[in-house]
Amino acid sequence: MEERDYGYLLSGLGDFSPLLLRRLLGLYGSPSRIFAQRSLPVGPKQQEAFGAVQAEADALLKERDAWEADGIRWIWCEDEAYPRRLKELADSPLGLFVKGNLPPEERPSVGIVGARSCSLYGKNMAERFGGELGEKGISVISGMARGIDGVAQEAALKRGGASFAVLGCGPDICYPPGNRRLYELLEKQGGLISEYRPGAEPLPFHFPMRNRLIAALSDVLLVLEAREKSGSLITVDQALEQGKEVLALPGRVDDALSAGCNRLIRQGAGLLSCCGDIYDALGLAPEGEDEKDGRQRAALRPDLKAVWESIGGEPKHVEEMLEESGLTLGELSLKLLELEGMGYIRQVTPGRYLKA
């Protein structure tokens, strides 16, 4: 067997943390030398798991070959394809399972995380930022979760971009099941990445572990909505430990879904107001304002621009616009109809409009 094969066998030891495996590599020098030991300086349960892998080595390697024939690649940490961004982690995985592709090394990447039960405001912002980044060719990294994660990733894909999901289960498992369509799109237009073997269930302790990989694969991390005690903040902690810049979307002071983001801003995180903030954090050409908004403003007649700009990040009712604009119902209705026909706004419920 080659060193790569021994590395694969060791990477499947579920009772061994990535950090422990790295320490054993430092102690013995190579995967083959670890594998040659009759016993390791580990606990009884771990020693038992190690012995089982030694006994089943041939079967496990045949299983890997079958997965690779089925389109699930295993990337060893010494392979050229292994992400450079992950090599900086002290507890980087010995290997990754990948369906689709890995994020291109030469492209900037942005992680987007947030609440699963997000508000309409959070959903709209996830669509906006995910879509803009995808259109600009920036890789969007997230966890394919319900809410902010999945919305941002799908928006990036819809705009022709690439997105990559780091999973807390095997790469052959779609979790949550309701994101099946997104799972299939990610395989075609990006990738599904996991340190867990095919068939591994989405166990609770897997998700905090995968969050370090989301942070590591991201050059900048965006937090769009998060409660005071949110799983998204685990990813934030990981990103800060790795020296990454974090940008948080502000929200109303009385909104529980924005409490975590507002606290992050008070503690020194960057404020996310437009895509220009992201480009600045990435060191790209600075943008004075969101590119799309700028083009739209320039293209609108003054009377339409006033109505369009009065519609904010949440749906606005016609009655509110009537009070603010001084227009008659007939005048406002014609302008809204024109804006909707031009693709600048959309009607989300009867009488309520939102920027498209």
N, C-alpha and C positions, 0 to 999 in steps of 0.2 A: 504493500500500500504506500501511497505518497503522503507527504505531510498534510496535504489538503484533505485527504480522506480521514486521517486521524483528527484533524481539526473539526471536520464535520461530526464525527462520533462524539467528540467532547462537547460540541455546541448543543447537542441534544440532551445533555444532562440537566433536566429541569430542576433538580435540587441544588445545582451549583449556580450561584449568581454570576453574571458576567464579570463582576469585579473579582470574585474568587478565582475564576478561570484565568483571568489576567495575572493574578498573583502566582498561580501555579505555573504559568508559562515563564514568569520571571524566575521562579525557583528551579525549574527543570530545564528550561531553555527551548523546548520545542514540544509540539503535540505528541510526536511519536515517543519521546522520552517520558512524558506523563503517562501515556497509554501502556508503557512497558512496566510501570510500577505494579507491584502486587498489592500495595496499600498506599494510601495518601494521607497527609495530615489533615483529615476531615472527620466529621462526626460519623457514627454508625450508619445512619440512614443514607448519607451521601456515599459512604463506602460501599454499601449494598447496591446503590444505583450504578456506581462505577463498575462493579463486578458484573452486573447484568449487561451493561453496554459492551464490555470486553467479550462476554460470551455470545452476544448476538451481533457482533460486528458485521459479519458477511451479509446477514439478512437486512440490517439497517442500510448498508451501502446499496444493496439491490433496490430497496425501497426508494432511496434518493434518486437512483437512475430512472425509476418508473415515474416519479414526480416530474423530473426534468423532461422526460418524453411527453408528459402531459402539459408542458408549458410553464412549469413552476421551476425557475432557476434557483440554485443555491450559490450565493456569492461569498467566497471566503475572504477574510480580512486581508489576505496577501494578494488577492486577485487585483488586476489592474482596474477592474470595474467597480471595486469597493469604493463607496463615496469618501472623498477626501475630507469632507466636513465631519464625518463620524470618527475619523482616525484621531481627532483631537480629544475624544472622550476617554477618561480613565477607565470607564466601564463599558467601552464599545463592544458590541456583540462580536463573537468570533466569526459569525456569518449571518447572512440575510437571505430570506426567501422572497423572491420577487416574481410577481405576475405583471407582464407589461415591461416597463422601463424604469430606470432610476433617474432622478433629476439630473439634467445636464450640468456638468461641473462648471462650464463657462458662463452659464446664465445665473443672474441673481435669483434668489428664492425668498419668498415671504410666507411665514406661517400665519394662519388665521384660526383663532380659537374663540369660543364663547359659549353662551348658554344653549342647552338643548331645547328648553322651553322658552324660546326667544320671543320678544315682542315683534310687532309689525315693523317698528322702527329699526330693531336689530336686523330683521330679515332684509329690509330694504338696503341697509348699509352693507350687509354681507354681499348682496347682489351687486351693489355698486362697486365696492372695492375689489371683490373677486373678479368681476367682469372686466374692470379697467386693467387690473394686473395681467389677466389672461390675454387681453388684447395687445398689451405692450410686450408680451413675450416673457414675462416674469413668472417663474414656477410658483404655484400656490401649493403650500404644504399644510395638511391638516389630518384629522383622524376619521373622517367619513361618518362622524356622529350625526344624530338628528340635530336640527336647528342650525346654528351659525356655521358649523363646520361644513355640513353637507351643502347648504345653500351657497356658500362662497365657492366651494369646489365646482358645483354644477354651473354656476355663473361663469367661472373661468373657462370651462369646457365649451359652453354655449358660444362664447366669443372667440373660439378658435385657439384658446390657450391650452396649456398643459397643467395638470394637477396630479399630486401624488399623495396617497393616503398611507399613513403608518397605522397598522392594525394592532389591536390587543388580542388577536386570535390568529389561527393559521390563515395563510393567504387564500386558501380555498373556501373560507367561510365568509359569507356576507353578513356582517353585523353592523348595525341592526338590519334585520331581514327586510324592513320597509325601504331600504336604500339599494335594492337590487339593481334598479336602472342605473343609478350612479356608479355602483360597483362595476357594471359592465362597461360603462363609458370610460371609467378610469383605466381599465385594462387596455382600452384602445388608444386613448389620448394622453395617457400618463402612466401611472403604475400603482400597484398595491404591494406594500412592503411590510415584512414582519420578521422579527427575530424568532418567532415561534413556528414550529413545524406544522405542515398541513394536518388538519384534523384537530389542532389544539383549540379547546373551547375558550370563549371570551370570559375568562375568570376575572373577578374584581381586581386582584392584585396585578394583573397584566397591564392595566391601563395607566397607572402611575409610572410604570416602567417604560411603556411606549412613549410617554410624554417627553422623556429626555431626548428621544430620537427626533420627535417633531421639532423640538427646540434646536437640536444640533444641525438638522438639515436646513434650518431657516437662517437667513442672514439678518432678518428683522422679524419680530413677532408682533402681530396685531391682536388686541383683545377687544372684541366688539360689544359684548355684554357679559357681565359676570356678577353674581351675587357676592356678598361678603365672604361666604364660605362656598367656594366653587372649585370644581375639579380643574377648571381652566387656569386657576392661580397656581396649581402645581407646575403646569407648563411654564408659567411666568417665572417661578422660582428657579426652574431648571435653566431657562434662558438667561436670567441674570447671573447665575453661577457660571455660565459659559461665556459671559461677557457680551451677550447680544443686546441690542437695543430693543426696548419694548415701547410700543405706542398703544395708548388706550383711548377708546371712543367715549367721550363724556356723555352723560345723560342727566335727566332731571334729578335734583337732590332728594326728592321723595320717592324715587323709583327704585325698588329693591333690586331689579335686574341690572341697574347701573351702579349699585353701591360699591361693588368690587372695583369697577373701572375708575370711578371717582376717587376712591381711596388710592389707587395706583398713581393717579395724576398728582394727588396731594403729596405722595411719597417720592415724586420725582420722575415718574414715567413720562414719556413724551405724549403730547396731546394730539390725537388723530382727528383732523378736521377735513382733510381732502387728500387726494392721491399725491399732491405735491409734498406733503409731510413724509410720505413713504419714500419718494424719490430722493428727497434730501437725506434721509436716514441711510439709504443705499449708496449715497455718493453719486447718484446720477444727475443729469442736468436739472437744476432747480426749476420748479414750476411755481409761478405766482398764485395759481389757482387750479382747480381741477380742469384738465384739458377739455373734457366733454362739455362741462358747464360753460367754459369760456367760449367755445365754438357756438354753443347754442345761444348764448346771450348776444353774441355779435350778429347772428343770423336773424334775430327776431325784430319785428317792428316794435317801436316804443310801447304802444298800447297793449300788445300781446306780452311783451317782456314784463310789464308791471304785474299782470295777472300771473304769469308763470313764476316770477320771483316771490309772489306772496304765498305760494304753496311750498311748505317746508318738508321736513323729513317724515311727517306723519300725514295721513289722509286729512284733507280739509273740506268742510262742507260748504256748499254753495251759499248758504245763509251767512256764514262768516265772511266769505269773500264779498258778498253784497254790502255788508256793513262797512268793510274796509275800503272798498273801491269807489263807492258812490255811483256805481253803474246801475242801470235798470236790469231786471231779470232777463229781459230779451237781449240786451247788449252783452251781458256777461255770458249768457248761454251760447251766443254766437262765437264769442272769443274762445270759450272752453271747447266748443265743437271744432274750431279751427286748430287749436293747440293739440287736441286729441288726434285729429286727422294727420297732423304733421309728425306725430310720434313723440311729442314733448311731454305729454301727460297721459295718464290712464285713469279710468273710473273704476275704483275698487269695490264700491258698493253704491247703490243709487244715491246720487247727489254728493258723493265724496270722491275727491280727486287726489292723485299723487303724481309726483314727477316720475316719468318713465326712466 
